[in-house]
C-alpha cells in the first residue's frame, strides 16, 4: 500500500456544509442516472451543482462503446465543451468534479483556472504538466486495484500534484470495481459508494 493511501477512513457525520458551486462531469458512459443522483445528493447538502452533457445526449451501455464515443468526439472537443459549460460560473470560483473520464477533464480545467476552489475526482485522473501550479485542495477516490489507475501511475500522479502545490488526499477502496459509484453497472460496490460520499461531503465542507 502506498504511503499516501487512505482506505475507508471514518468521516465526520452531521456537520454543516458551506455551499460550493460544483461542475460535475460524467464518465465515458455519458450522462447516466447515477450522475444525476450524485448531483441531487450534493444539492441536498446545500451545494449548487451543474451537470453538463459532454456527449450531446448519447450514452453507452458498455465501456467499449463509451470509449468509441470518446474517440469519435475527440479530446479537444470534449475539453472545449467542458470549458464552455464552466464559463458562466467560473468567475465566483468553481469546485470541479468528475467521474473517470469526467475526472480527467475536471482536473485539466481546475489546474487551468486560477479561481478554482477545489477538485473532487471519482475513479479518474489526468497527467499533470511539469509547470503546473495550483493552491487547491484535491480529493481522489479510486478502486484498489483499478486497471485504469494502476499504482505506478497513481504514485507519479500524487507526486506531480504535490509538486504543483495541491493539497492532495487519496482514498482507496479494496475490491471495488472501477466505476463503483454507479448502481447500474457491474462495478458497483454499495459500501465503497457510501463511504466515498460521506468523505466527499466532508471535503466539500472546507473548500
SELUM-139145 format. One record per residue (C-alpha): residue number from 1; residue in three letters; z, y, x. Coordinates in nm, 3 decimals. Each point is the difference from the previous one (the first is absolute). Layout:
# SELUM-139145
NUM, ala, Z, Y, X
...
# end
This chain:
# SELUM-139145
1, unk, 0.000, 0.000, 0.000
2, unk, -0.096, 0.340, 0.142
3, unk, 0.290, 0.237, 0.078
4, unk, -0.111, 0.255, -0.259
5, unk, -0.020, -0.253, -0.285
6, unk, 0.230, 0.035, -0.300
7, unk, 0.001, -0.293, -0.240
8, unk, 0.109, 0.077, -0.355
9, unk, 0.291, 0.231, 0.072
10, unk, 0.227, 0.119, -0.280
11, unk, -0.114, 0.327, -0.153
12, unk, 0.226, 0.254, -0.163
13, unk, -0.005, -0.033, -0.375
14, unk, 0.044, 0.270, -0.263
15, unk, -0.066, 0.296, 0.229
16, unk, -0.160, 0.316, -0.133
17, unk, -0.355, 0.055, 0.123
18, unk, -0.160, 0.325, 0.109
19, unk, -0.340, 0.024, -0.165
20, unk, -0.307, -0.041, 0.222
21, unk, -0.368, 0.035, -0.073
22, unk, -0.161, -0.331, 0.093
23, unk, -0.362, -0.100, 0.048
24, unk, -0.008, -0.378, -0.056
25, unk, -0.314, -0.181, 0.119
26, unk, -0.109, -0.342, -0.122
27, unk, -0.089, -0.309, 0.203
28, unk, -0.331, -0.175, 0.062
29, unk, 0.038, -0.151, -0.348
30, unk, -0.047, 0.343, -0.156
31, unk, 0.208, 0.185, -0.257
32, unk, 0.174, -0.302, -0.154
33, unk, 0.288, 0.004, -0.253
34, unk, 0.255, -0.055, 0.277
35, unk, -0.089, 0.339, 0.148
36, unk, 0.061, 0.173, -0.332
37, unk, 0.328, -0.192, -0.036
38, unk, 0.107, 0.122, 0.343
39, unk, -0.094, 0.357, -0.092
40, unk, 0.203, -0.024, -0.321
41, unk, 0.297, -0.133, 0.198
42, unk, -0.019, 0.303, 0.230
43, unk, -0.039, 0.240, -0.293
44, unk, 0.307, -0.152, -0.166
45, unk, 0.191, 0.092, 0.317
46, unk, -0.105, 0.362, -0.046
47, unk, -0.306, 0.024, 0.224
48, unk, -0.342, 0.146, -0.077
49, unk, -0.258, -0.269, 0.076
50, unk, -0.379, 0.021, 0.023
51, unk, -0.204, -0.322, 0.007
52, unk, -0.367, 0.061, 0.084
53, unk, -0.265, -0.266, -0.051
54, unk, -0.183, -0.028, 0.332
55, unk, -0.224, -0.278, -0.132
56, unk, -0.134, 0.204, -0.294
57, unk, 0.116, -0.240, -0.270
58, unk, -0.078, -0.327, 0.176
59, unk, 0.261, -0.266, 0.075
60, unk, -0.009, -0.332, 0.182
61, unk, 0.128, -0.341, -0.104
62, unk, 0.018, -0.134, 0.357
63, unk, 0.065, 0.143, 0.345
64, unk, -0.354, -0.089, 0.103
65, unk, -0.145, 0.193, -0.291
66, unk, 0.221, 0.295, 0.082
67, unk, -0.109, 0.000, 0.363
68, unk, -0.363, 0.007, -0.113
69, unk, 0.076, 0.301, -0.220
70, unk, 0.169, 0.172, 0.291
71, unk, -0.297, -0.059, 0.227
72, unk, -0.247, 0.109, -0.269
73, unk, 0.176, 0.333, -0.051
74, unk, 0.073, 0.049, 0.370
75, unk, 0.303, 0.122, 0.190
76, unk, -0.114, 0.362, 0.026
77, unk, -0.072, 0.027, -0.372
78, unk, 0.335, -0.155, -0.093
79, unk, 0.176, 0.246, 0.227
80, unk, -0.199, 0.289, -0.150
81, unk, 0.098, -0.106, -0.352
82, unk, 0.365, -0.023, 0.101
83, unk, -0.006, 0.344, 0.163
84, unk, -0.159, 0.144, -0.314
85, unk, 0.271, -0.161, -0.214
86, unk, 0.276, 0.139, 0.222
87, unk, -0.138, 0.353, 0.029
88, unk, 0.140, 0.148, -0.327
89, unk, 0.356, -0.105, 0.092
90, unk, 0.019, 0.018, 0.380
91, unk, 0.102, 0.364, 0.024
92, unk, 0.352, -0.076, -0.124
93, unk, 0.040, -0.303, 0.228
94, unk, -0.094, -0.353, -0.101
95, unk, 0.159, -0.335, 0.061
96, unk, -0.292, -0.232, 0.071
97, unk, 0.034, -0.362, -0.109
98, unk, -0.226, -0.299, -0.039
99, unk, -0.047, -0.374, -0.032
100, unk, -0.179, -0.184, 0.283
101, unk, -0.337, 0.182, 0.030
102, unk, 0.160, 0.290, -0.184
103, unk, 0.279, 0.003, 0.256
104, unk, -0.249, 0.025, 0.284
105, unk, -0.172, 0.293, -0.172
106, unk, 0.334, 0.163, -0.086
107, unk, 0.100, -0.020, 0.366
108, unk, -0.317, 0.176, 0.109
109, unk, 0.052, 0.276, -0.253
110, unk, 0.367, 0.047, 0.083
111, unk, -0.061, 0.026, 0.374
112, unk, -0.269, 0.260, -0.064
113, unk, 0.209, 0.214, -0.237
114, unk, 0.253, 0.229, 0.166
115, unk, 0.165, 0.059, -0.339
116, unk, 0.059, -0.371, -0.070
117, unk, 0.358, -0.086, -0.091
118, unk, -0.006, -0.374, 0.056
119, unk, -0.195, -0.325, 0.011
120, unk, 0.081, -0.316, -0.196
121, unk, -0.209, -0.302, 0.104
122, unk, -0.012, -0.321, -0.201
123, unk, -0.180, -0.295, 0.163
124, unk, -0.228, 0.204, 0.225
125, unk, -0.032, 0.231, 0.302
126, unk, -0.277, 0.167, 0.198
127, unk, -0.062, 0.072, 0.366
128, unk, 0.176, 0.304, 0.148
129, unk, -0.199, 0.239, 0.218
130, unk, 0.130, 0.067, 0.351
131, unk, 0.037, 0.370, -0.078
132, unk, 0.166, -0.045, -0.341
133, unk, 0.303, 0.221, -0.060
134, unk, 0.225, 0.011, -0.303
135, unk, 0.359, 0.061, -0.107
136, unk, 0.001, -0.204, -0.320
137, unk, 0.221, -0.295, -0.097
138, unk, -0.197, -0.323, -0.038
139, unk, 0.104, -0.320, -0.176
140, unk, -0.204, -0.322, 0.017
141, unk, 0.053, -0.312, -0.214
142, unk, -0.192, -0.308, 0.109
143, unk, 0.009, -0.377, -0.035
144, unk, 0.130, -0.214, 0.286
145, unk, -0.234, -0.139, 0.112
146, unk, -0.300, 0.190, -0.131
147, unk, -0.347, -0.110, 0.115
148, unk, -0.133, 0.353, -0.052
149, unk, 0.288, 0.162, 0.195
150, unk, 0.077, -0.236, 0.293
151, unk, 0.307, 0.055, 0.214
152, unk, -0.189, 0.126, 0.307
153, unk, -0.176, 0.260, -0.214
154, unk, 0.324, 0.109, -0.168
155, unk, 0.180, 0.035, 0.333
156, unk, -0.280, 0.220, 0.135
157, unk, -0.017, 0.197, -0.325
158, unk, 0.374, 0.067, 0.006
159, unk, -0.005, 0.122, 0.360
160, unk, -0.298, 0.228, -0.069
161, unk, 0.162, 0.147, -0.310
162, unk, 0.321, 0.066, 0.192
163, unk, -0.199, 0.159, 0.283
164, unk, -0.167, 0.225, -0.258
165, unk, 0.344, 0.120, -0.110
166, unk, 0.047, -0.190, -0.327
167, unk, 0.339, -0.128, -0.112
168, unk, -0.096, -0.360, -0.078
169, unk, 0.163, -0.281, -0.196
170, unk, -0.159, -0.344, -0.029
171, unk, 0.120, -0.253, -0.258
172, unk, -0.122, -0.362, 0.012
173, unk, 0.009, -0.259, -0.280
174, unk, -0.008, -0.357, 0.128
175, unk, -0.211, -0.241, -0.203
176, unk, -0.157, 0.262, -0.226
177, unk, -0.378, 0.025, -0.037
178, unk, -0.202, 0.298, 0.123
179, unk, -0.007, 0.191, -0.332
180, unk, 0.336, -0.127, -0.119
181, unk, 0.065, 0.295, -0.235
182, unk, -0.282, -0.090, -0.242
183, unk, 0.124, -0.251, -0.263
184, unk, -0.356, -0.094, -0.096
185, unk, -0.086, -0.128, 0.349
186, unk, 0.095, -0.328, 0.172
187, unk, 0.169, 0.207, 0.274
188, unk, 0.271, 0.121, -0.238
189, unk, 0.363, -0.040, 0.102
190, unk, 0.245, 0.128, -0.262
191, unk, 0.297, 0.037, 0.235
192, unk, -0.201, 0.177, 0.270
193, unk, -0.151, 0.228, -0.265
194, unk, 0.345, 0.090, -0.136
195, unk, 0.145, 0.072, 0.343
196, unk, -0.303, 0.201, 0.108
197, unk, 0.027, 0.241, -0.290
198, unk, 0.376, 0.039, 0.036
199, unk, -0.043, 0.096, 0.366
200, unk, -0.306, 0.216, -0.067
201, unk, 0.178, 0.201, -0.270
202, unk, 0.286, 0.068, 0.242
203, unk, -0.255, 0.113, 0.259
204, unk, -0.167, 0.238, -0.245
205, unk, 0.337, 0.157, -0.079
206, unk, 0.006, 0.155, 0.348
207, unk, -0.359, 0.113, 0.058
# end
